[in-house]
Amino acid sequence: MSRAKDEAKASKTKLSTSMMSVFSSTVNKVTAGVVTIDKSDDDMAIDSIQAYITLFQKCLSQTLKEVESYCKKSRDTGHALKSLADSFEMLATTEGSELQSLLSKSGSVLASISTSKIIAATEEVKDFEEPLEEYVRFTESVQDALKRREAKRSDYITALTDHHAKDQSYQKVLGVPGKESDAHSKQEKVVAAQAAVDKAKQDLDDCSSSLIRNFDHFKLTKANDFKNIFNKLTQIQLEALAKQTSLFNDMQGFLGVGDDRPTFVTTHKAQAPTLPSVPNPFADEDEHTEV
């Protein structure tokens, strides 16, 4: 009996020491049976990502609203010019002299300028507004990834709390005469709980590493994405301006105005925005969306 007690005591000491090493490296404190842990380096990095992406998303959403308004006004201007062109053409039908030719020519030029503006407005939506919409959706994916990571951290704390409760229950019967069977059963539960802790910690670490790595890549490519977007917008404006200038020059020629007219030359072909083809690393594991 004495030998059995000594073995039980030794087993208790060994297991207790093992469990203490686990908790001393991860657990900050236990309050009302709930384990809390200190913030890790990954937690600090995730907090920084959360603060940045929240502010960036707010500002980007406001920018998108202004871009949508701008693109709508561009389309409206094109359609307004078409209505004005039609009114000149209609007015020309009331004349039978040189004024008829002037009104008809003015209507024709304005109609062509209207077409140019509508085409430019359509391209602005495709190459300016839509890439920013994709970026807003991308930031929403980052927020979703942050929520999934927070859930992994909560799962880890839950596993630690469960392990702590099972270990406390095991310690109460360990070494107590007549409780050997109960102690053995509770010990198995502690071992299973420890396995759950290890898995939850690994899941948390994997999720954190993936999120931080992908966010670092996002920061590196973001500047180039916006450069491409604005480069394309500039190209759209230059091409539309060159077309409209040519039409106005033609109108000046019709009116007999001098040859001192401004000219606009485009020298650089913009690269189309690349963002829509970038895989979204923050999508849920079961999703295969691209942003």
N, C-alpha and C positions, 0 to 999 in steps of 0.2 A: 504494500500500500504506500509506504514511504517513497519507494522508487517511482511509483506511478505519479505521485504528487510532484516529485522532483522533475520528471520528464514533462509533466504538464506545465510546470512553472517555467522550464527552459523554453518550451514551445511558445508559451505566452510572451516571454521576453524577446525571443527571436522575431516573432510576428509583429509585436508591438514596435520593435526597433525599425523593422522594415516599413511599417505603415507610417511611422513618424518621419522617416526620410522622404516619403512621398509627400506628406503634407507640409513639411518644413520648406520644401522647394516650390510649392505651388499655392498653398493656402495662406491667405492673410489672416482671416479670423473666421470663427463660426458664431453666428448670432441666431438664437432661437432655432438651432438645428440647420441653418442655411449657411453654406460655405460662400465666402467672398474671397476674391483673389486680387492681388495688386495688378496694375496695368503693366503689360509687357511692352517690349519695343515695338512689336507688331501692333498692339493696341494703340500706341502713340502715333504710329504711321497711319493707321486707319482713321484715327480722329482727325488728322491733318487732311486726309483725302476727303472726309466727310465735310469739313469746314469749307474746303476749296470748292468742291463740286456743288454744294448748296448755293454758294454765292455766285459761281459761274452760271449755274442753271437759271437762277433768278435774273441775272443781267442778260443772258442769252435769250431768254423768253421775251423780255422787254424789247430787245433788239429785233427779234423776229416779228413782233407786232408792228414795229416801225417799217420793217422791210416789206411786210405784207401790204401795209398802207401805201407805201411808195410804189410797189408794183401795180396795185389797183389804180392809182392815179395815173401811172404811165399808160395803162390800157385805156382808161377813160379819156386821156388826152388824145390818143390815137383815134378813138371812136368819135370824139368831139370834132376833130379835124375832118373826119369823113363826112359828118353831118354838115359842116361848114362848106366843104367842097361841093356837096350835093346842092346846097342852097345857092352857090355861085352858078352852078350849071343850070339850075332852074331859072335864076335871074337872067342868065344869058339868053334864054328863049324869048324874053320880052324885048330884046334889042335886035336891030337889023343893021348895025353899023360896026365901026371899029370897036366900040364898047363891047359888043357881043363877043368878038375874038378875045378881048382882054379878060372878060369874065369867064369865058370858057377855058382859056389857058390857065387862069388862076385856079379854077376849080380842078383842072387836071393835075396841076402841080401839088395842090393841097391834098388831093386824093392819093397821089404817089407818096407824099410825106406821111400821110396817115398810115398807109400800108407799111412804110418803113418803121414808124413808131410802134405799130401793133406787133410787127415781127420782133422788134427789139424787146418789147414788153413781154412777149411770150418766152423769149430766150432768157430774160431776167428771172422769170419765175422758175425756169428749169435749172439755170446755172447759179442763181443767187438765193432765191427764196427756198427752193426745195432742199439744197444742201444744208441750209441752216435748220430746216425742219428735221432733217436726219440727225443733225448734231443735238438738237433738243431731245430727240428720242434716245440718242446715245447716252446723254446724261441721265435720262430716266433709267436706262439699263444699269448704269453705274450705281444709282441709288438702290435699285433692286439687288445688285450684287452686295452692296453694303448691308442691306437687310438680311440677306442670306448668311453673310459672315457673322452678323450679330446673333442670328439664330444658332449658328454653330458654337459660338461662345457661350450662349445660354445652355445649350445641350451639355457642354463640358462642365459648367458649374453644377448643373443638375446631376451629372454623373458623379462629380466629386461629393456632392451633398448626400447622394444615395450611398456612396461608398463609406462616407463618414458614419452615417446612421447604422449601416450594417456592421461596421467595425466596432462601434460602441456596443451594439447588441451582443456581438461575439465576445467582447472583453468581459462582459458581465457574467458569462457562464464558463469562460475558460478557466480550467483548474478547479472548478467547483465539483466536489464529489457527487456522483450520481448524475451529472449533467454532461458526461462525455459524449453521448450520442447527439445531444442538442448542440454541443460545442462544435462537433464535427460538421453538422449540417450548416451551422452559421458560418463556419470557416469557409465552406464551399461557396456560400453566397458572397463572402468578402472577396474571394478570389475572382468570382464572376464579375463582381462590381468593379474590381481593379481592371479587368480586361475591358469593361465598358468605358472606364476612365481613359485608358490608353488609346482606345479607338476614337473616342470623342476628341482627345487632344490631337491625334494625328489628323483627323478631319478638319479641325480648326486650323492647324498649321498649314495644311495643304490649301485650304480656302484662302487664308491670309496671304500666303506666298503668291498664289495665282492672281489675286486681286491687286496686290502691290506691284507685281511684275507688269501686268497689263496696263495699270494706270501709269506707270513710268513710261511705257511705250506710247501711251496716249499723249502724254505731255511732250514727248519728242516729236510726234507727227502733227500735233495740232497747229503749230505755226505754219508748216508747209501746206496743210489743208486750207487754212485761211488765205495764205498767199495765192494759191491756185484759184480760190473763189473770187478774190478781188481782181486778180489778173484777168480772169474771164469776163468779169463785169466791165472792166476798163476796155477790153477788146470790143465788147458789144456796143458800148457807148461810142467808141471811136469809129467803128464801122457805120453805125447809124448816123453819126454826125457827118461823116464823109459823104454818105448817100444824100442826106438832106441838103448839105452845102452844094452838092452838084445840081440838085433840083432848083435851089434858090438862084444859083448862078445862071441856070438855063432861063429862069424867069427874068432875071436882070437882062439877059441878052435879048429876050423877047421885048422888053421895055426899052431897049436901046441904051441901057446904062453902061458906063465905061468898063474896061477890062480889069480894073484894079479890084479884084475879088479875093477874099481869103481862101486858101486851100488847106486841106488837112490830109496828112499822109500817115497811114498806119504802117509800122515797121516791124511789129512783133506779134506773132500768132500765139495767143494765150493757150496754155495747157488747160484742158477741161478739168473741173474739180474731181478729185479722186475719192472723196469721202464715201459716196454711195457704194463703192465696191469693197470697202474695208470690212472684213469680218468683225462681228461684234463679240469681243472676248468676254463680255460681262453678261451675255445671255444665259438663261437658266440651262442647266445641263441637258434638259429634255427638249430645248428649243434649238433651232438652227437658223436664227434670223441673222440678217446682215444689215448693217447701217452704213 
